[in-house]
Amino acid sequence: STSTNVIANDSAQITYQMYKEGYSIAQIASRRGVTEGTIFTHLVPFVKSGYVEIHDLASYSEINRVTTYKRTHPEETKLKPYYDAFDGEISYDIIKLILASL
């Protein structure tokens, strides 16, 4: 069963189920007729709760860079400073997911 106790809307639950069935982010977006960004947003609560493993979506390097930036800029709440600090090398979607995992 892919049911969770995560608070997420029905659309996000469908995304999570497809992800657990092995569909890629691109495949889920295509099949559901939404952007990949929407799919990443759907996965945030599942990453936050540990149902989706961040290491399956982001590289060790990306996780390390975002974690280090967070530690040295604890007051930062917006994504753009992260994005700018990495010269755009890490997408907003991945930054958002990594922050959800911390």
CORWOLIN-V237414 format. One record per helix or strand of 2 or more residues. SS is the DSSP state (~ for helix, > for strand). FROM is the first residue (numbers start at 1). LEN is the number of residues. If there is no record, write none. Layout:
ss,from,len
SS,FROM,LEN
SS,FROM,LEN
This chain:
ss,from,len
~,10,11
~,25,8
~,36,13
~,54,3
~,60,13
~,80,6
~,92,10
